[in-house]
Structures are given as structure tokens and as C-alpha cells.
């Protein structure tokens, strides 16, 4: 019997690629966290003998996505209390 489609590692990596492309089109570090979570989940499925059920796999994906989003937020955030201001208009 074949594995269910959610245990196919390359589908998770293809989803990560699609989310990464979506992040380029709509920037904001939202889709990038999901893309990293999907990529790591796909890489975990490559490991031999790793075949959890769908609820566990979705929990792993959600936890990895949240952790990656928090790391990205910490790495790319403005320093505390600083507000981004623009001194000139790029269209002038």
C-alpha cells in the first residue's frame, strides 16, 4: 500500500517553494515562516522510518513555522523604540 500524500517529502518541499515565491510577491515575513516550516517538515520526512500521522505532522509543521517566524522577527526587527522615518520621497 502506498503512503498517504501528506507523507510525500517532495510535496512539502514544493509547497515551501510556492510559499517562498509568494513571499517575494507579497513581502512581510508571513509566508517565509510557513515556507521554512514546510521545508524542514519535508526534510524530516526524508529520514527513514519517520512517518507520523496527519495530526502530528501538522503540529510539527505549525511549531516549526512559529519558531521560524519568531526567529525572523527577532533578526529583522527594528531596534526597540525606534520608528522608521523617511526624509525624502523616492518619486521626486
N, C-alpha and C positions, 0 to 999 in steps of 0.2 A: 504494500500500500504506500502511496506517495505521501510525502509530508504536506501539511496544510500550507497554503500560500504565505501565511504570515511567518513561517519558519524559513522562507527563502531569503538568503542573505543579500543577494544582489537586488532584490526588490527594495529592501531597506536602503541600500546604497543609492539606488536610482531615485528613491524618494528624497534622500538627503541632497542629491544633486539638484533635483527640481526645487527644493526649498532654498538651496543656495542661490539658484538663479532668481527665484522670487525675491530673495533678499536684495539682490542687485537692482531689481526693478523697483522695489518698494523698501528703501533702506529704513532702518530703525532698530536693528539688533533683535527683532522679534523672531523672524523666520530663521535667523542664523543660529539661535539657540536650539530650535527644533531640528535644524539641519545637522548640527553637531550631535544631538541626541540620537537621531536616526542613523548617522554614520557609525557611531560607537555601538549601537544596538546591532547593526548589520555586521560589524566586525566581531561582536560577541557570538553571533550565530555561526561564524566560520569555525569556531572552536569545536572540536569533535566531542560529541556527547552532550552538548548544550542544546536542549530542546524543551524550553518551558512551555506551559500552556499560554493561551492568549492573554488572560488577565495579568499574569506575572510578567509577560513580555511587555505589555502596555505600561505596567507600573515601572519597569526598568527604563523604558523609553521616556516616560514622564519625569522620572527622577533625574536621569541624565540630562534631559533638556533643561530642567530647572537649574541644576548645578551649573551647566554651561552658560546659561543666561545670566546667572548671578556673577559668575567669573567675568564674563564680558562686560557686565555693568560696572563692576569694580575696576576693571582695567581701563575702560574708555570713558569713564565719567569725569566731569569737571571737578576740580578740587572743591571741597566743601565750602559753601557760602559764596562761590564765585558764579557770576552770571555772565553769559556770553553776550557781548555787545558788538555792534557793527558801527564803525566810524565812517564808512563811505559806502555808497551804492555801487555795485559792480556794473550796473547798467548805464552809468554816466560816462 
